[in-house]
Amino acid sequence: MGSVADRLFKDRREAGRVLAGLLERYRDRADVVVLGLPRGGVPVAYEVARALQAPLDLFLVRKLGVPGHDELAMGAIASGGVVVLNDDVVRGFGIRPDDLRRVAEEEAGELMRRERAYRGGPPLDVKGKVVILVDDGLATGSSMFAAISALRELNPLQIVIAVPAAPEPTCRQLKAIVDEVVCATTPSPFFAVGQSYYDFAQTTDDEVRELLRDAWSARQEPKATRT
């Protein structure tokens, strides 16, 4: 059996079940919600939410790339219409307001398309909730850092980051800015998230939709039984 540093997961669903075992203290709490970062984070989050008996939703984040340097983020836009900006990058590159607005509108359109494609309804209200934010693994953690910044604007009570695999330095950086970080494994050396899985096939849009529908149906069943 591998150590906490080098365990291999069969697939994302198994990784989610392992992660759920490390989050058992959040089980059956009315103030807990689980958010998965699409697409790969959703199968992991599904298993976490199911084990903890918590609502599941996704949290979409789109990077706002600097015009002409799209790989460099000047901010991000996320579920709930939240926009966060990196003021240092905006000032440093002299980003004009109209360019910033154009990029934000383009990414907002793409985010809305994905929201409709995956969810088909409004996002969960996370205000005053303990939010467990889940991905299938982290390398640099850039998407997760953007998600955290955006999620804060929605006023959750606490933010808990949960991932099956991440390098120890990234876990330490996250611990400095959120309430809790659960990294199930911290491979060293760390080359890529996929190396922590036997099966790391790309998660499809259909799989995301199916998992969300199943999770929402399961949450509604007790209510239907009582009526």
KEDRENKE-416382 format. One record per atom (N, C-alpha, C): x, y, z. Coordinates in steps of 0.2 Angstrom, whole numbers, plus 2048, in hexadecimal, padded with zeros to 3 digits. Layout:
<gumis>
XYZ...
</gumis>
This chain:
<gumis>
8047FA80080080080080480680080380B7FC8078117FB80681680180A81A80280A81F80880582480580482980A80082F80980383380380A83280280D8367FD80C8337F680C82D7F580C82A7EE8068257EC8018257F07FB8217EE7F88237E87F781D7E47F381E7DD7EC81D7DE7E88217DB7E18207DB7DE81C7D57D98187D57D78147D07D481A7CB7D081E7CD7CD8237C97CB8297CD7C782E7CA7C58347CE7C08327D37BC82D7D27B682B7D67B98287DD7BE8247DC7C28217E27C58267E67C982B7E27CC8307E57C78347EA7C18357E77BC8397EB7BA8357F17BA82F7F17B882B7F77BD82B7FC7C382B7FA7C982B7FF7C98328027C88377FE7C883E8007C283F8057BC83C8047B783C8087B883A80F7BC8348107BE8318167C283681A7C683B8177CA84081B7C684681D7BF84681A7BB84C81C7B584A8207B58448237B08418267AD84682C7B184A82F7AE84F8347A98538317A885482A7A385982779D85582579C84F82779784A82579084D82878B84D82578484E82778485582B78785A82878786182B78386582677E86882977986C82477D87282178387482478687A82178B87981C78C87381A79187181678F87080E79287380A79187180379886F7FF79786B7FA79D8697F679D86C7EF7A286F7ED7A38727E77A986F7E37A786C7DD7AC8697D97AF86E7D37B586E7D27B78727CC7B786E7C67B38707C17B286C7BB7B986C7B77BA8677B27B58617B37B885B7B77BE85B7B87C18557BC7BF8557C37BE85B7C67BD85B7CD7B68587CF7B18587CA7AA8567CB7A984F7CE7AD84A7CA7AC8437CD7AF8427D47B48467D57B78457DC7B28487E17B084E7DF7AB8527E47A484E7E57A284B7DF79C8477E079D8417E57A283E7E67A38397EB7A483C7F27A78427F27A88457F87A18477FB79D84A7F779684D7F97928477FB7928417F778E83C7F87908397FF79683880179883580779783A80D79784080C79684581178E84781278A84580D78384680D78284E80C78685180878685880778485A8007818607FF77F8627F87868637F47858617ED78A8627E87898677E378E86B7E178D86F7DC7948707D87948747D379B8757D079C87C7D17A387E7D07A58857D17A98867CB7A788A7C67AA88B7C07AF8917C17B58917BE7B98967BE7BC8977B77BC89D7B57BF89F7AE7C58A47AF7CB8A37AD7D08A77AD7CF8AD7A97D18B37AB7D18B97A77D88BA7A57D98B979E7E08B979C7E28C07997E88C279B7EA8C97987EA8C87907E78CD78D7E78CE7867EE8CD7837EF8C877E7F68C777B7FA8C277F7F88C17867FC8BD78A7F68B878E7F38B578A7ED8B178D7EE8AD7937F58AA7937F68A57987F78A979F7F88AF79F7F98B37A57F28B67A77F18B47AD7EA8B67B07EA8BD7B37E68C17B17E58C87B47DF8C87B97DC8C27B97D68C17BE7D28BB7BC7CC8BA7BF7C88B47BE7C18B67BF7BD8B27BB7B58B37BC7B38AC7BE7AE8AC7C37AC8A57C57A48A57C67A289F7C879B89E7C97988A37CE7928A57CC78F8AB7D07908B27CE7948B27C87958B87C579B8BC7C979F8B97CD7A48BC7D07AA8BD7CC7AD8C37CC7B38C57C87B88C77CD7BE8C47CD7C48C77D17CA8C97CC7CD8CE7CE7D38D07CA7D98D07CE7DE8CF7CA7E58D07CD7E88D77CB7E78DB7D07E98E27CF7F08E37CD7F48DF7CF7FB8E07CD7FC8DF7C67F98DA7C37F98D87BC7F68DD7B87F08DF7BA7EC8E47B67F08EB7B67F38ED7BB7F78F37BB7FE8F27B78018EC7B98078EB7B68078EB7AE8028E87AB8018E87A47FD8EE7A17FB8F27A57F78F87A37F18F679F7ED8F17A27E78EF79F7E28F479F7DF8F67997DA8FB7987D48F879B7CF8FD79D7C98FA7A07C58F779A7C58F97947C18F678F7C38EF78D7CA8EE78D7CD8E878C7CB8E37927CB8E57987C98E179D7C28DF79D7BE8E479B7B78E379A7B58DE7957B98DE78F7B88DA78A7BA8D378C7BF8D278F7C18CB7917BD8C87967BB8CC79B7B68CA7A07AF8C879D7AD8CC7987A68CA7957A78C37917AD8C278D7AE8BC7897AE8B678E7B18B77937B28B17987AB8B079C7A88B579D7A18B57A179C8B179C79D8B27967988AF79179A8A77917A08A67917A289F7917A189B7977A189F79D7A089C7A379889B7A479489F7A178D89E7A178B89979D78E89879778D89279378E88B79779488B79A79588579E7918847A478F8897A778A8897AD7848867AA7818887A477B8857A277C87E79F78187D79C78387679A78387179F7868737A578786E7AA78186E7AF77F8747B177B8747B77738757B57728797B176B87B7AF76787F7B476A8817B97678857BE76C8897C276988D7C776E8927CB77288E7CF7788917D177D88D7D577A88D7DC77D8897E077B8897E877D88F7EB77A8917F077B8977F47808957F97868977F978C8957FE78D89A8037898A080478A8A58097898A181078E8A281478D8A081B78E89881B79089581679188E81679988C81679A8868197A08838187A18808117A588280D7A68808067AC87C8067AB8758037B08718027B18717FA7B78747F87B98757F17BD8707EF7BB86C7EA7BE8667E87C18667E17C78647E07C98627D97CD85B7D97CE8597D37D18527D27D98527D47DC8587D57E38597D77E58607D57EB8617D87EE8687D67F58677D47F786C7D07FE86C7CE8018737D18008787CD80287F7D07FC8827D47F687F7D37F08817D77ED8887D47EF88A7CE7ED8917CC7E58917CB7E288C7C97DB88C7C87D788C7CF7DA8887D47D88887DB7D888F7DE7DE8927DD7DF8997E07DA89E7DD7D989D7D77D48A27D47CD8A07D77CB89A7D87C58987DA7C489A7E17C989A7E57C989C7EC7C78A47ED7CB8A77E87CA8AF7E87C38B07E77C08AD7E27B98AE7DF7B48AC7E57B58A67E87B18A37EC7B08A87F37B58AB7F47B58AF7FA7B08B57F97AF8B77F37AA8BC7F27A38BA7F37A28B47F479B8B17F579A8B07FD79F8B280179E8B280879D8AB80B7A08A680A7A08A080D7A28A18147A089C8197A289C8207A989A8207AB89581D7B289281C7B388F8157B988F8137BB88B80D7C088680F7BE88080D7C287A80E7C48778077CB8778057CD8747FF7CF86D8007CC8687FB7CD8617FC7CF85F7F57D585B7F57D78597EE7DB8527F07DA84D7EB7DE8477EC7E58477EB7E884C7E77EF84C7E67F18537E57F78557E87FA85C7E780185C7EA8058607E780C8607EA80C8647F18108627F58108657FC81086C7FC81586F7F88158777F880E87A7F680B8777F180487A7F07FF8797F57FF8747F97FB8737FF7FD87880480387980580587E80A80388580880388780280188D8007FA88E8017F68897FF7EF8898007ED88A8087F088680C7EF8878137EF88E8167F38928137F48988157EF89D8147EA89B80F7E58A080D7DE89D80E7DD8978107D68948117D68918187D088F81A7CF88C8217D28858227D288181D7D487A81D7D68788167DB8748167DD8708107DE8698117DB86580D7DC85E80D7DF85B8077E58598077E88568017E984F8037E684A8007E68438017ED8408007F08427FB7F78407F97FB8467F78028467F980684B7F780C8487F380C8457ED8118427EA8178467E981D8437EA8248477E98298427E682C8447E082A84B7DD82384A7D98218507D881A8517D581B8537CE81884F7C98198517C28128537BF80D84F7C18068517BE80184D7C27FB8507C27F684E7C67F48477C37F48467BD7F283F7BA7F68397BC7FC83B7BF8018357C17FE8327C87F98357CB7F78337D17F182E7D07EF82D7C97E98297C77EB8237C27E881D7C37E98187BE7E581A7B87DF81D7B97DA81F7B47D98277B57DC82B7B07DB8327B07D88347AA7D38307A77D08327A17CC8397A27CC83D79D7C884379E7C184279F7BF8467A47B88477A67B484A7A17AE84779F7AA84A7997A584F79C7A285379879D85779A79785379C79584E79879084A79A7918477A17978457A37988427A97968477AF79984D7AD7978527B27908537B378C8547AE7858557AE78284F7B27848497B07818437B37828437BB7888447BD7898447C478684A7C87858507C57818557C877A8537C97778507C377084E7C476F8497C97738447C977383F7CE7738427D57788467D67798497DD77384D7DF7708517DA76A8557DC7648517DD76384B7D975E8477DA75E8447E17648427E376583E7E97638437EF7648497EE76384E7F475B84F7F475884F7EF7518507EF74D84A7F174F8447F174B83E7F274883E7F974C8407FF74984080574384580674484B80273E84F80273884C7FF7398497F97338467F67308417FA73483D7FE73183880272D83A80872F84080A72B84381072584680E72484880871E84C806718847804
</gumis>
